[in-house]
Amino acid sequence: MNIDLSGKVALVTGASRGIGRETGILLAKAGASVVINYVRNAEKAEGVKNEIINDGGEAEIFQADVSVPEDVKSLFDFIRDKYKRLDILVNNAGIIKDNLLMSMKLSEWDRVIDTTLKGAFLCTQQASEMMMAGRSGKIINVSSVGAIRGGRGQTNYASAKGGIMSFTKACAVELAPKGIQANAVLPGMIVTDMSTRVRKRAGDKILERIPAERFGEPRDIAQLIVFLASDQADYITGQAISVDGGMSIS
């Protein structure tokens, strides 16, 4: 399947590493101009940008905390000034602050909800306004199998990712008449920096629950995101698609 995103502009939040990094690279390979959002690690974000440019693609980086409305406004003002359009939004930014329910601090709850769910809301609101002008756009939200399969010590994370699923469905209903599709991708256990501690602590037990008998790679998720961002997915909206090697059904 040949996916051509030439002339499209994409924003990937939390794109300095992991799934976001791979998504930005593959979107650029397909021809899109990519805005790499990051919040702290400028060096890694620059590395992603340079990799894209060295491969013949186009990319920019922009520092913004997606949980802060002023930061999000600045990010989208930059996109408006630079490109005058936005065709693809990938809400990938997210964090983990695992703790048992009875030990969880309010700050741990708030930070995860704010970055993952509030961040997706703020970015989608801005993106939708830009996309409506052209009556076309793709919004892909990165949720998690944790949204449908609870994990010990992850009440905040599961709530945020479950909220992303419901948010996606509601957005899809509102935005479909405007020519905009919204879908969610639910990664399983993916080999990223974020999952390192969990894999070290319980990797063998988790692997036993995965029918595919391996952990996923960022590319496994990014490839689906690129497809959902393409014109070939124009009739797919409001869906939550698991990419987990069968983990969620085992």
C-alpha positions as CSV (number, residue, x, y, z in Angstrom):
1,M,0.0,0.0,0.0
2,N,1.5,3.3,-1.1
3,I,0.7,6.2,1.3
4,D,1.4,9.6,0.0
5,L,1.1,12.5,2.4
6,S,2.8,15.1,0.2
7,G,1.6,18.6,0.9
8,K,0.2,17.6,4.3
9,V,1.2,19.2,7.6
10,A,1.3,17.0,10.7
11,L,1.7,17.8,14.4
12,V,2.9,15.0,16.7
13,T,2.9,15.8,20.4
14,G,5.4,14.2,22.7
15,A,7.5,13.3,19.7
16,S,11.1,13.4,20.9
17,R,11.2,9.7,21.7
18,G,9.3,6.4,21.6
19,I,6.1,6.1,19.6
20,G,6.0,9.9,18.9
21,R,9.5,9.9,17.5
22,E,8.8,6.9,15.1
23,T,5.5,8.4,14.1
24,G,7.1,11.7,13.1
25,I,9.7,9.9,11.1
26,L,7.2,7.7,9.2
27,L,4.9,10.6,8.5
28,A,7.8,12.5,7.0
29,K,8.8,9.5,4.9
30,A,5.3,9.5,3.5
31,G,5.8,13.1,2.5
32,A,4.2,15.2,5.3
33,S,5.8,18.3,6.8
34,V,6.1,17.4,10.5
35,V,6.1,19.6,13.6
36,I,7.8,17.7,16.4
37,N,6.5,18.8,19.8
38,Y,8.5,18.3,23.0
39,V,8.4,19.6,26.5
40,R,11.9,19.0,28.0
41,N,14.4,17.2,25.8
42,A,15.4,19.7,23.1
43,E,18.4,17.6,22.1
44,K,16.3,14.5,21.3
45,A,13.8,16.6,19.5
46,E,16.6,18.1,17.4
47,G,17.8,14.6,16.7
48,V,14.4,13.6,15.3
49,K,14.3,16.8,13.2
50,N,17.8,16.2,11.8
51,E,17.0,12.5,11.0
52,I,13.9,13.6,9.0
53,I,15.8,16.4,7.2
54,N,18.8,14.2,6.4
55,D,16.4,11.7,4.9
56,G,15.0,14.4,2.6
57,G,11.9,15.3,4.7
58,E,10.7,18.5,6.3
59,A,10.4,19.1,10.0
60,E,10.3,21.7,12.7
61,I,10.5,21.4,16.5
62,F,8.4,23.4,19.0
63,Q,8.6,23.3,22.8
64,A,5.3,23.3,24.5
65,D,3.6,21.7,27.5
66,V,0.3,20.5,26.1
67,S,-1.4,20.7,29.5
68,V,-0.8,24.5,29.5
69,P,-3.3,26.5,27.4
70,E,-0.9,29.3,26.7
71,D,1.7,26.9,25.5
72,V,-0.8,25.2,23.2
73,K,-1.9,28.5,21.8
74,S,1.7,29.4,21.0
75,L,2.3,26.0,19.3
76,F,-0.7,26.5,17.0
77,D,0.1,30.1,16.3
78,F,3.5,28.8,15.1
79,I,1.8,26.3,12.8
80,R,-0.5,28.9,11.4
81,D,2.3,31.4,10.8
82,K,4.6,28.7,9.3
83,Y,2.3,26.5,7.3
84,K,-1.2,28.2,7.2
85,R,-2.8,24.8,7.7
86,L,-2.9,21.6,9.7
87,D,-4.0,18.3,8.2
88,I,-2.9,15.7,10.8
89,L,-2.9,15.8,14.6
90,V,-1.4,13.0,16.6
91,N,-2.1,13.4,20.3
92,N,0.7,11.2,21.6
93,A,2.0,13.2,24.6
94,G,1.5,11.3,27.9
95,I,3.3,10.3,31.1
96,I,3.1,7.7,33.8
97,K,3.1,8.3,37.6
98,D,2.3,4.9,38.9
99,N,1.2,4.4,42.5
100,L,-1.3,2.3,44.4
101,L,-4.7,3.8,44.7
102,M,-4.5,4.4,48.5
103,S,-1.0,5.9,48.2
104,M,-1.5,8.0,45.1
105,K,-0.9,11.7,45.5
106,L,-3.3,14.2,44.0
107,S,-0.4,15.7,42.1
108,E,0.3,12.2,40.5
109,W,-3.4,12.0,39.5
110,D,-3.5,15.5,38.2
111,R,-0.3,15.4,36.2
112,V,-1.2,12.3,34.3
113,I,-4.8,13.5,33.5
114,D,-3.6,16.9,32.6
115,T,-0.9,15.8,30.2
116,T,-2.8,13.0,28.5
117,L,-6.4,14.0,28.5
118,K,-6.4,17.7,29.0
119,G,-3.6,18.0,26.5
120,A,-5.5,16.1,23.9
121,F,-8.5,18.3,24.4
122,L,-6.6,21.5,24.1
123,C,-4.7,20.4,21.0
124,T,-7.8,18.9,19.3
125,Q,-9.8,22.1,19.9
126,Q,-7.1,24.2,18.2
127,A,-6.6,21.7,15.4
128,S,-10.3,21.3,14.7
129,E,-10.7,25.0,14.1
130,M,-7.9,24.9,11.5
131,M,-9.1,21.7,9.9
132,M,-12.7,22.9,9.5
133,A,-11.5,25.7,7.2
134,G,-10.6,23.1,4.7
135,R,-13.3,20.6,5.7
136,S,-10.6,17.9,6.0
137,G,-8.4,16.5,8.7
138,K,-7.2,13.5,10.6
139,I,-7.0,13.3,14.4
140,I,-5.3,10.2,15.9
141,N,-5.2,9.9,19.6
142,V,-2.8,7.5,21.3
143,S,-4.6,5.6,24.1
144,S,-3.5,2.3,25.6
145,V,-4.8,-1.2,26.2
146,G,-4.6,0.0,29.8
147,A,-7.8,1.8,29.0
148,I,-9.7,-1.6,28.6
149,R,-7.5,-3.8,30.8
150,G,-6.8,-2.3,34.2
151,G,-3.3,-2.4,35.7
152,R,-2.2,-2.4,39.3
153,G,-1.0,1.0,40.4
154,Q,-2.4,2.7,37.3
155,T,-5.8,4.2,38.2
156,N,-4.6,7.6,36.9
157,Y,-3.2,6.2,33.7
158,A,-6.1,4.0,33.0
159,S,-8.5,6.8,33.6
160,A,-6.6,9.2,31.3
161,K,-6.3,6.6,28.5
162,G,-10.0,5.5,28.9
163,G,-10.9,9.2,28.7
164,I,-9.0,9.4,25.5
165,M,-11.1,6.6,24.0
166,S,-14.4,8.3,24.9
167,F,-13.1,11.7,23.9
168,T,-12.2,10.2,20.5
169,K,-15.7,8.8,19.9
170,A,-17.4,12.0,20.9
171,C,-15.1,14.1,18.7
172,A,-15.7,11.7,15.7
173,V,-19.5,12.3,15.9
174,E,-19.1,16.1,16.1
175,L,-16.4,16.4,13.4
176,A,-17.4,13.8,10.8
177,P,-19.9,16.3,9.1
178,K,-16.9,18.7,8.7
179,G,-14.8,16.1,6.9
180,I,-12.6,15.3,9.9
181,Q,-11.9,11.8,11.1
182,A,-10.9,11.0,14.7
183,N,-9.6,7.6,15.8
184,A,-7.7,6.1,18.7
185,V,-4.8,3.7,18.7
186,L,-4.3,1.4,21.8
187,P,-0.7,0.2,22.1
188,G,0.1,-2.8,24.2
189,M,3.4,-3.3,25.8
190,I,5.8,-1.4,23.5
191,V,9.5,-1.2,23.9
192,T,10.0,2.4,24.9
193,D,11.8,4.4,27.6
194,M,8.4,4.8,29.4
195,S,7.8,1.0,29.6
196,T,11.4,0.1,30.8
197,R,10.6,-0.1,34.5
198,V,7.5,-2.2,34.0
199,R,9.3,-4.6,31.6
200,K,12.2,-5.0,34.0
201,R,9.8,-5.7,36.9
202,A,7.2,-7.9,35.3
203,G,8.3,-8.4,31.7
204,D,8.2,-12.2,31.8
205,K,4.7,-12.4,33.2
206,I,3.5,-9.8,30.7
207,L,5.0,-11.7,27.8
208,E,3.2,-14.8,28.8
209,R,-0.1,-12.9,28.2
210,I,0.8,-11.8,24.7
211,P,-0.2,-14.4,22.0
212,A,2.3,-12.9,19.5
213,E,5.1,-13.8,22.0
214,R,6.9,-10.5,21.7
215,F,6.7,-7.0,22.9
216,G,5.7,-4.4,20.3
217,E,8.0,-1.9,18.7
218,P,7.2,1.8,18.2
219,R,7.1,1.2,14.5
220,D,4.1,-1.3,15.0
221,I,2.1,1.7,16.3
222,A,3.4,4.3,14.0
223,Q,2.5,2.4,10.8
224,L,-1.1,2.3,11.8
225,I,-1.1,6.0,12.7
226,V,0.3,6.8,9.2
227,F,-2.5,4.8,7.6
228,L,-5.2,6.5,9.7
229,A,-3.6,9.8,8.7
230,S,-4.0,9.0,5.0
231,D,-6.9,9.5,2.5
232,Q,-7.2,5.7,2.5
233,A,-8.8,5.9,5.9
234,D,-11.4,8.5,5.0
235,Y,-14.3,6.2,6.0
236,I,-12.8,5.1,9.3
237,T,-13.8,7.3,12.3
238,G,-14.6,6.9,16.0
239,Q,-12.7,3.7,16.3
240,A,-10.4,2.4,19.0
241,I,-7.9,0.0,17.5
242,S,-5.7,-2.2,19.7
243,V,-2.1,-2.9,18.5
244,D,-0.9,-5.3,21.2
245,G,-0.1,-8.7,19.7
246,G,-3.4,-10.0,21.0
247,M,-2.8,-9.0,24.7
248,S,-6.2,-7.5,25.2
249,I,-8.0,-10.6,24.0
250,S,-6.0,-13.2,25.8
